[in-house]
């Protein structure tokens, strides 16, 4: 039985990592459905300590077998290497869009090869310094090969994922949770395929974030500050978690940790920052909320209202206002906190990030990596179901031409919001509603009362 399960895991992972590109929706859907079925069944069936350890090893093995697969489900790799080549030539990647660079530098070679494959050639880079360091390293070691540059980055990501799983194993035991909880992250198919498999930097950010929270729980505030700063230098998103440390940290320790965060972030950006860069980096972030749309929820409802009211897409107004609303809700979550333990911290970080995802204009599948790792420390399991449903958004690329199917988005968010509602008010509702779905759902929600 165990050998059969492992073989199925490996075969489906190989199929999903090596065969399809973005347009091969049928292959993607069949492989993902199979992997999520195995994921839920494995978590339910295997309970012994030795079985959990074997499954954790399997999670690392599955990441390893994606190492030599080119990231066909994403084209971000080309921008990664573009920025890396610029850095190695002593050029600030934040100063020029690729189109501006080619207009000023008539050159063949690697830039001419990469440029046609870039997904946003007219936008300034938004990748923070830790990302840029890895871009530069990959192009330094493999200056002439896109494939081996990708493999180099994937190897770094694999090491980060091994580090994350190891820390999670220590962390859950430290806070009195079963080791089995780590499987929720280690075996999640979206995590395996999208992070190491398709090179998304949530992998590196999560490593630093989990390590930071682990040291925070151990009251090692100086190290916490350094690691949290590095997580911000990888992706800016952890900034939204800072309010939740204000009330649960002694004032002297708070000053130490926040000072270290500020120093690390400042030193990281120092080689790149000047007045021009600040404006261009900020403009690209602003455009993210004012122009890009993908798999949104409440934004799409607001957009339809805008069409009915004004007759055009009001994203330039709606996007920033939803960002402000997100900030206000996060502050509200912080002010309403009663408990100051690590479980409460994880829960509020999870709800804050969920708020961000529900109110933003763009939600790609790999964005769910952070909620998945945070839910390990809480009773919430909606990120796991969401991670399965969101893979259906690859239908938008079916056939080679992008076309968003809003009915898929509607199904996704109706189910996710229903599960979130049930979990938020799980005790009275589960007692009243006796249906098979809830009985099945409770099997994967060990803290819910029947």
Secondary structure, 3 states (H helix, E strand, C coil): CHHHHHHHHHHHHHHHHHCCCCCCHHHHHHHHHHHHHHHHHHHHHCCCHHHHHHHHHHHHHHHHHCCCCCCCCCCHHHHHHHHHHHHHCCCCCCCCCHHHHHHHCCCCHHHHHHHCCCCCCCCCCCCCHHHHHHHHHHHHHCCCCHHHHHHHHHHHHHHHHHHHHHHHHHHHHHCCCCHHHHHHHHCCHHHHHHHHCCCCCHHHHHHHHHHHHHHHHCCCHHHHHHHHHHHHHHCHHHHHHHHHHCCCCCHHHHHHHHHHHHHHHHHHHHCCCCHHHHHHHHHHHHHHHHCCCECCCHHHHHHHHHHHHHCCCCHHHHHHHHHHHHHHHHHHHHHCCCCCCHHHHHHHHHHHHHHHHHHCCECCHHHHHHHHHHHCCCCCCHHHHHHHHHHHHHHHHHHHCCCCCHHHHHHHHHHHHHHHHHHHCHHHHHHHCCCHHHHHHHHCCCCCCC
